[in-house]
Amino acid sequence: MDNPVTVTAILPVWTGAEYIEETIRSIQAQTFSDWEMFIMGEPDGPGIFKEIALRYSAADKRIRWIENETHLGLAATLNKGIKLAQGKYIARVDADDPAYPIRFEKQARYLEEHPAVGILGSQCRKIYSIFCEITAYPIRSEDIAANMLFFCANCHSSLMLRRKLFMKNNWRYPVNQPQEDYALWLSLLNETIFVNLEEVLLDRHFDLDIGISARKKREIADASNNLFAAAVKKYFHIDIKKYTRYRFLSVYNYHLGILIALNCPSIYELAEWIIDTVRLYIDMEAANHKHRVFENAAFARALSKHWNWILDNLLIFDGVYSFACGLSHLKENTSRSFNEELRDTLLNNDVDGRLVLDIAANYANSYVKKVGAIIFSKPRVVIFGTGYYCREFFEEIGNHEELFEIIALCDNDKNKLGETIFGQLILAPDSLNNLAYDYILIATHDYYNDVYAQLIGMGIPQEKLLPLDLFRLSVGAQS
């Protein structure tokens, strides 16, 4: 039997009330008009969503408000929506991610012309408070599948799904899983074809005021690590528990530098940890050649991409956590660079114990001058963030005057502007352009990545941005 409509848009709501009307109007403005939309809410959710949904549904019969009888959570709500849908295709929509007018037309036409494709996404524009950036999700199915091992290689709110496949094969989002979409896609890598269109077809809002708690971010990171381990077991028959010092560097870890500092309190241990990562990558590549899970070239590109992501995080500023912790372990060896040693290790499978010490020494030496200049001088700094974490830091350290000179404090919270801490007024971010400083110390864990992106967007050089924890750790290293 033919479907009554071509596209069912499923929009679960819990947060993002300030954008939902823009998002609803973006669906109404689609050049492709053969759609229905379910706005799905929880009985204990904010009442504003029901009010808005009923107002729009009264004027447009294609829009329905569906309220769960009991609290289901996101995954179960999505599953319910897929079951109730009448559309041939399911379009995922989020409250704060308005679509471009051409989205449904582009995606429905592509799925009509490519019947083997089961899950179709697009690029998106990420909108922060003061700057925007375009995503670069992989396009080809082979590259999406290979990259999916390491991160969710599509934008969830851009997806259009072939409903028949979900109903026929009983594909469902797993409940009680913080990474419900990532878990589902990992389970389907060998079941259907994934594609991402090259076009940007929606906006995603990433407001600094709407943050995910540190606890939630840890849950997401832990879930991602567990999903990675299960996928490696499933597709490569490798148990990562045998890599005793291995810690998967998930892109969902809420702060990579903290992860490094917690797991690698010395540079020697950090080097062991890196070597185990190299060993695992080598074994995964060999297993892929043996079992032919992914296209070899695509898997090599995915490994290279993730490896470079690791190096970027280790070799830029998150790495200073470990350097500060391990200052007492520095060894004098400047014959080769850290990057050269690691790349040779990856290529030559040379992972004997002697190399661990060499890498540790080179890793330390590549930063000893920079870290020393920061720790053993007295730079002029701006503290960005004046919440609990900032105040706790200064209560614990006590002697910050010996570490740096505070020339200003800064915060995104407009309610704090004009208050005084440590004899300094709290200023707005736009005041930074008028200040002379050596570094901006970011004093937050929960919003570190958001603040970092905000400051880069303001044109502040990345070499001037450091985590406040560097100085907490440096005190311990010198004592």
C-alpha positions as CSV (number, residue, x, y, z in Angstrom):
1,M,0.0,0.0,0.0
2,D,1.3,3.5,-0.9
3,N,2.2,5.8,2.0
4,P,-0.3,8.6,2.7
5,V,2.6,11.0,2.8
6,T,6.2,10.9,1.6
7,V,8.0,12.4,4.7
8,T,7.2,12.2,8.4
9,A,9.2,14.7,10.4
10,I,9.8,13.7,14.0
11,L,10.6,16.5,16.4
12,P,11.0,15.3,20.1
13,V,11.0,18.3,22.5
14,W,12.6,18.8,25.9
15,T,14.9,21.8,25.6
16,G,15.4,24.5,22.9
17,A,12.1,26.4,23.4
18,E,13.6,29.6,22.2
19,Y,14.2,28.1,18.7
20,I,11.2,25.8,18.2
21,E,9.0,28.2,16.4
22,E,11.8,29.1,14.0
23,T,12.3,25.3,13.4
24,I,8.6,24.6,12.9
25,R,8.4,27.5,10.4
26,S,11.4,26.1,8.6
27,I,9.5,22.9,8.0
28,Q,6.4,24.8,6.8
29,A,8.7,26.7,4.4
30,Q,10.0,23.5,2.7
31,T,9.8,23.5,-1.1
32,F,8.6,19.9,-0.8
33,S,5.1,20.0,0.7
34,D,4.2,16.3,1.0
35,W,5.0,15.9,4.7
36,E,3.5,15.5,8.2
37,M,5.2,16.5,11.5
38,F,5.0,15.0,14.9
39,I,6.0,17.3,17.8
40,M,6.5,14.8,20.6
41,G,6.7,15.8,24.3
42,E,6.8,14.2,27.7
43,P,4.0,14.6,30.3
44,D,6.5,16.2,32.7
45,G,8.2,18.4,30.1
46,P,8.0,22.2,29.8
47,G,4.4,23.3,29.0
48,I,5.6,25.9,26.5
49,F,6.2,23.2,23.9
50,K,2.6,21.9,24.1
51,E,1.2,25.4,23.9
52,I,3.3,26.2,20.8
53,A,2.6,22.9,19.1
54,L,-1.2,23.2,19.5
55,R,-1.2,26.7,18.2
56,Y,0.7,25.6,15.0
57,S,-1.3,22.4,14.6
58,A,-4.6,24.4,14.7
59,A,-3.5,26.4,11.7
60,D,-1.7,23.6,9.8
61,K,-3.3,20.1,9.9
62,R,0.0,18.5,8.8
63,I,1.4,19.2,12.3
64,R,0.4,17.0,15.3
65,W,1.2,17.3,19.0
66,I,1.8,13.8,20.5
67,E,2.3,13.7,24.3
68,N,3.6,10.5,25.9
69,E,1.4,9.0,28.6
70,T,4.5,8.4,30.8
71,H,8.0,9.7,30.5
72,L,9.7,7.7,27.8
73,G,13.0,9.5,27.1
74,L,14.4,10.4,23.7
75,A,15.1,6.9,22.3
76,A,11.7,5.4,23.2
77,T,10.0,8.6,21.9
78,L,11.8,8.3,18.6
79,N,10.8,4.6,18.3
80,K,7.2,5.5,19.0
81,G,7.3,8.2,16.3
82,I,8.7,5.8,13.7
83,K,5.9,3.3,14.5
84,L,3.2,5.9,14.3
85,A,4.6,7.6,11.1
86,Q,2.7,7.3,7.8
87,G,5.6,8.6,5.7
88,K,7.8,6.6,3.4
89,Y,10.8,8.5,4.9
90,I,11.5,9.7,8.4
91,A,13.1,13.1,8.8
92,R,14.8,13.8,12.1
93,V,14.3,17.3,13.4
94,D,15.5,18.9,16.6
95,A,13.9,21.9,18.3
96,D,17.0,24.1,17.9
97,D,18.1,23.0,14.4
98,P,16.0,24.8,11.7
99,A,16.1,23.3,8.2
100,Y,16.9,25.1,5.0
101,P,13.9,25.2,2.6
102,I,15.4,22.8,0.1
103,R,16.2,20.0,2.7
104,F,13.2,17.7,2.2
105,E,13.2,18.0,-1.5
106,K,16.9,17.2,-1.8
107,Q,16.8,14.3,0.5
108,A,13.6,12.7,-0.7
109,R,14.7,12.9,-4.3
110,Y,18.1,11.3,-3.5
111,L,16.4,8.4,-1.7
112,E,14.0,7.9,-4.6
113,E,17.0,7.8,-7.0
114,H,19.1,5.6,-4.7
115,P,16.9,2.8,-3.3
116,A,19.9,1.0,-1.6
117,V,20.6,3.9,0.7
118,G,18.9,3.5,4.0
119,I,20.2,6.5,6.0
120,L,20.9,9.9,4.4
121,G,22.4,12.9,6.1
122,S,23.9,16.3,5.1
123,Q,26.4,18.8,6.3
124,C,25.2,21.5,8.8
125,R,26.2,24.9,9.9
126,K,27.1,25.1,13.6
127,I,26.1,28.5,15.1
128,Y,27.8,29.6,18.3
129,S,27.1,32.9,20.1
130,I,29.6,34.9,18.0
131,F,30.7,32.8,15.1
132,C,29.7,29.9,12.8
133,E,31.4,26.9,11.2
134,I,30.5,24.3,8.6
135,T,30.8,20.6,9.4
136,A,32.8,18.3,7.2
137,Y,31.1,14.9,7.6
138,P,32.4,12.2,5.2
139,I,30.3,11.8,2.0
140,R,31.0,8.3,0.8
141,S,29.3,5.3,2.4
142,E,32.7,3.5,2.8
143,D,34.2,6.5,4.6
144,I,31.1,7.0,6.9
145,A,31.2,3.4,7.9
146,A,34.9,3.4,8.7
147,N,34.8,6.7,10.6
148,M,31.7,5.6,12.5
149,L,34.0,3.5,14.7
150,F,35.5,6.6,16.2
151,F,32.7,9.1,16.2
152,C,29.1,9.6,15.0
153,A,29.9,10.4,11.4
154,N,26.6,12.1,10.6
155,C,24.5,14.9,11.9
156,H,21.5,13.3,13.7
157,S,19.1,16.2,13.1
158,S,20.0,16.1,9.4
159,L,19.0,12.5,8.8
160,M,16.3,11.1,6.6
161,L,15.6,7.4,7.2
162,R,14.0,4.8,5.0
163,R,11.1,3.8,7.3
164,K,10.4,0.4,5.5
165,L,13.8,-0.9,6.6
166,F,13.2,0.1,10.2
167,M,9.8,-1.6,10.3
168,K,10.9,-4.7,8.4
169,N,14.1,-5.3,10.4
170,N,12.8,-4.0,13.7
171,W,15.6,-1.5,13.9
172,R,15.1,0.7,17.0
173,Y,17.0,3.3,19.0
174,P,18.3,1.5,22.1
175,V,16.8,2.9,25.3
176,N,18.8,3.6,28.5
177,Q,21.8,4.5,26.3
178,P,23.2,8.1,26.4
179,Q,24.4,7.7,22.8
180,E,21.2,6.2,21.4
181,D,21.9,7.3,17.8
182,Y,25.6,6.4,17.7
183,A,24.7,2.9,19.2
184,L,22.1,2.3,16.5
185,W,24.4,3.4,13.6
186,L,27.2,1.2,14.9
187,S,24.8,-1.8,14.9
188,L,23.8,-1.1,11.3
189,L,27.1,-0.6,9.5
190,N,26.8,-4.0,7.7
191,E,23.0,-3.7,7.3
192,T,22.4,-0.7,5.1
193,I,24.2,2.1,3.2
194,F,24.9,5.5,4.8
195,V,25.4,8.6,2.7
196,N,25.9,12.3,3.6
197,L,25.1,14.9,1.0
198,E,27.7,17.6,0.4
199,E,25.2,20.4,0.9
200,V,24.6,22.2,4.1
201,L,20.9,21.7,4.8
202,L,20.3,23.0,8.3
203,D,21.6,25.1,11.2
204,R,22.5,23.8,14.6
205,H,22.6,26.2,17.5
206,F,25.3,25.7,20.1
207,D,24.6,28.5,22.6
208,L,27.1,28.9,25.4
209,D,24.2,29.4,27.8
210,I,22.7,26.0,27.0
211,G,25.5,23.6,28.2
212,I,25.6,19.9,28.9
213,S,26.6,19.2,32.5
214,A,30.0,17.6,33.2
215,R,28.2,14.6,34.6
216,K,26.2,14.1,31.3
217,K,29.4,14.6,29.3
218,R,31.2,11.9,31.3
219,E,28.2,9.6,30.7
220,I,28.4,10.2,27.0
221,A,32.1,9.7,26.9
222,D,31.9,6.5,28.9
223,A,29.1,5.2,26.7
224,S,31.1,6.1,23.5
225,N,34.1,4.2,24.9
226,N,32.0,1.1,25.6
227,L,30.4,1.3,22.2
228,F,33.8,1.5,20.6
229,A,35.1,-1.5,22.6
230,A,32.0,-3.5,21.6
231,A,32.4,-2.6,17.9
232,V,36.0,-3.5,17.8
233,K,35.1,-6.9,19.3
234,K,32.2,-7.4,16.9
235,Y,33.9,-6.3,13.6
236,F,37.6,-7.2,14.3
237,H,37.3,-9.9,17.1
238,I,39.7,-7.9,19.2
239,D,39.3,-7.5,23.0
240,I,40.7,-4.1,23.9
241,K,41.1,-5.2,27.5
242,K,44.5,-6.8,26.6
243,Y,45.8,-3.3,25.9
244,T,46.3,-2.6,29.5
245,R,47.2,1.1,29.3
246,Y,44.9,1.9,26.4
247,R,42.3,4.6,26.9
248,F,40.2,5.2,23.8
249,L,40.3,8.9,23.0
250,S,36.7,9.4,22.2
251,V,35.8,12.7,20.5
252,Y,33.0,12.8,23.1
253,N,35.3,12.9,26.1
254,Y,34.2,16.0,27.9
255,H,37.8,17.2,28.3
256,L,40.7,15.3,26.8
257,G,43.3,17.1,29.0
258,I,41.7,16.0,32.2
259,L,41.5,12.4,30.9
260,I,45.2,12.5,30.1
261,A,46.1,13.9,33.5
262,L,44.0,11.4,35.4
263,N,45.3,8.3,33.5
264,C,48.9,9.4,32.9
265,P,50.3,11.1,35.9
266,S,53.8,10.9,34.4
267,I,55.2,11.3,31.0
268,Y,56.5,7.7,31.1
269,E,53.0,6.4,31.7
270,L,51.7,8.7,28.9
271,A,54.2,7.2,26.5
272,E,53.1,3.7,27.5
273,W,49.5,4.7,26.9
274,I,50.4,6.1,23.4
275,I,52.2,2.9,22.5
276,D,49.2,0.8,23.4
277,T,47.1,3.0,21.2
278,V,49.6,2.4,18.4
279,R,49.5,-1.4,19.0
280,L,45.7,-1.4,18.8
281,Y,45.6,0.6,15.6
282,I,48.1,-1.8,14.0
283,D,46.0,-4.8,15.1
284,M,42.8,-3.2,13.9
285,E,44.3,-2.5,10.5
286,A,45.6,-6.1,10.2
287,A,42.2,-7.5,11.3
288,N,40.5,-5.3,8.7
289,H,42.7,-6.8,5.9
290,K,41.9,-10.3,7.2
291,H,38.1,-10.0,7.7
292,R,37.5,-7.3,5.0
293,V,35.1,-5.4,7.3
294,F,35.7,-2.0,5.7
295,E,37.2,-0.8,2.4
296,N,40.9,-0.8,3.1
297,A,41.6,2.6,1.8
298,A,38.6,4.1,3.7
299,F,39.7,2.4,6.9
300,A,43.3,3.7,6.4
301,R,41.9,7.2,6.0
302,A,39.7,6.9,9.1
303,L,42.7,5.7,11.2
304,S,44.8,8.5,9.9
305,K,42.1,11.1,10.6
306,H,41.6,9.9,14.2
307,W,45.4,9.5,14.8
308,N,45.9,13.2,13.7
309,W,43.0,14.2,16.0
310,I,44.9,12.4,18.9
311,L,48.2,14.2,17.9
312,D,46.4,17.6,17.7
313,N,45.1,17.1,21.2
314,L,48.3,15.8,22.6
315,L,50.6,18.3,20.9
316,I,48.6,21.5,21.5
317,F,47.4,22.8,24.8
318,D,45.4,20.0,26.4
319,G,48.8,18.2,26.6
320,V,50.1,20.8,29.1
321,Y,48.3,18.9,31.8
322,S,50.5,16.0,31.4
323,F,53.7,18.1,30.9
324,A,53.0,19.9,34.2
325,C,52.4,16.6,36.0
326,G,55.5,15.1,34.6
327,L,58.1,17.9,34.9
328,S,60.2,15.8,37.4
329,H,60.4,13.0,34.7
330,L,62.1,15.1,32.0
331,K,65.0,13.4,30.3
332,E,67.6,15.0,28.0
333,N,67.2,13.6,24.5
334,T,66.6,15.9,21.5
335,S,67.8,13.7,18.7
336,R,64.4,13.3,17.0
337,S,60.9,14.9,17.4
338,F,58.0,13.2,19.2
339,N,56.0,13.2,16.0
340,E,58.7,11.5,14.0
341,E,59.1,8.7,16.6
342,L,55.4,8.1,16.7
343,R,54.9,8.0,13.0
344,D,57.9,5.6,12.6
345,T,56.3,3.4,15.3
346,L,53.0,3.3,13.5
347,L,54.7,2.4,10.2
348,N,57.4,-0.1,11.4
349,N,55.5,-1.8,14.3
350,D,58.6,-1.0,16.5
351,V,57.0,-1.0,19.9
352,D,59.7,-2.4,22.2
353,G,60.1,-1.0,25.8
354,R,63.2,1.0,25.0
355,L,61.1,3.2,22.6
356,V,58.8,4.1,25.4
357,L,61.6,5.9,27.2
358,D,62.7,7.6,24.0
359,I,59.2,8.8,23.2
360,A,58.8,10.1,26.8
361,A,62.0,12.1,26.5
362,N,61.2,13.5,23.1
363,Y,57.6,14.3,24.1
364,A,58.9,16.2,27.1
365,N,61.6,18.0,25.3
366,S,59.4,19.3,22.6
367,Y,57.6,21.4,25.2
368,V,60.1,21.9,28.0
369,K,60.9,25.5,26.9
370,K,57.3,26.5,26.4
371,V,56.0,24.9,29.6
372,G,59.0,26.2,31.6
373,A,58.3,29.7,30.3
374,I,54.8,29.6,31.5
375,I,55.3,27.9,34.8
376,F,58.6,29.5,35.9
377,S,57.7,33.1,34.8
378,K,55.0,35.4,36.0
379,P,52.7,36.1,33.1
380,R,49.9,38.6,32.9
381,V,46.7,36.7,32.7
382,V,43.0,37.1,32.2
383,I,40.8,34.6,34.1
384,F,37.8,33.6,31.9
385,G,35.1,32.1,34.1
386,T,34.3,33.2,37.7
387,G,32.0,30.4,38.9
388,Y,32.6,27.7,41.5
389,Y,35.5,26.1,39.8
390,C,37.4,29.4,39.6
391,R,36.8,30.3,43.3
392,E,37.7,26.8,44.4
393,F,41.0,27.0,42.5
394,F,42.0,30.2,44.3
395,E,41.0,28.9,47.7
396,E,43.1,25.8,47.1
397,I,46.2,27.5,45.6
398,G,46.4,30.4,47.9
399,N,49.6,31.8,46.5
400,H,48.6,32.6,43.0
401,E,50.5,35.9,43.1
402,E,53.7,33.8,42.7
403,L,52.3,32.1,39.6
404,F,50.8,35.0,37.6
405,E,49.5,38.5,37.7
406,I,45.7,38.9,37.2
407,I,44.9,41.9,35.1
408,A,41.2,41.1,34.5
409,L,38.4,38.6,35.1
410,C,35.9,37.8,32.4
411,D,32.6,36.0,32.2
412,N,29.7,35.2,29.8
413,D,27.1,35.6,32.6
414,K,25.8,39.1,32.2
415,N,24.5,39.1,35.8
416,K,28.1,38.9,37.1
417,L,29.4,41.9,35.1
418,G,30.5,44.7,37.4
419,E,31.1,42.4,40.4
420,T,34.5,42.4,42.0
421,I,36.7,39.3,42.7
422,F,40.3,39.5,43.9
423,G,40.1,43.3,43.6
424,Q,39.2,43.1,39.9
425,L,36.0,43.9,38.1
426,I,34.3,41.1,36.1
427,L,34.3,42.2,32.4
428,A,32.4,41.2,29.4
429,P,34.2,39.1,26.7
430,D,34.2,42.0,24.2
431,S,36.5,43.9,26.7
432,L,39.3,41.5,25.9
433,N,40.2,43.5,22.7
434,N,41.3,46.4,24.9
435,L,43.6,44.5,27.2
436,A,47.3,43.6,27.1
437,Y,47.9,40.1,28.5
438,D,50.1,37.0,28.0
439,Y,47.5,34.3,28.4
440,I,43.8,33.8,29.0
441,L,43.2,31.0,31.6
442,I,39.9,29.2,31.0
443,A,38.4,28.5,34.4
444,T,35.7,26.0,33.6
445,H,35.5,22.2,33.0
446,D,31.9,22.0,31.9
447,Y,32.2,24.7,29.2
448,Y,35.9,24.5,28.4
449,N,35.5,23.6,24.7
450,D,32.7,26.1,24.2
451,V,34.7,29.0,25.7
452,Y,37.8,27.9,23.8
453,A,35.8,28.0,20.5
454,Q,34.2,31.3,21.5
455,L,37.7,32.9,22.0
456,I,39.1,31.5,18.8
457,G,36.1,32.9,17.0
458,M,36.9,36.3,18.5
459,G,40.3,36.1,16.8
460,I,42.4,35.3,19.9
461,P,45.4,33.2,19.0
462,Q,45.2,29.6,20.3
463,E,48.7,29.9,21.9
464,K,47.3,32.5,24.3
465,L,44.6,30.1,25.6
466,L,45.4,27.7,28.4
467,P,43.4,25.8,31.1
468,L,43.6,27.1,34.6
469,D,44.4,23.6,35.8
470,L,47.9,24.0,34.3
471,F,48.9,26.1,37.3
472,R,47.2,23.8,39.8
473,L,49.3,20.9,38.4
474,S,52.5,23.0,38.1
475,V,52.4,23.8,41.8
476,G,52.3,20.1,42.5
477,A,55.1,19.3,40.1
478,Q,57.4,21.9,41.7
479,S,56.7,20.9,45.3
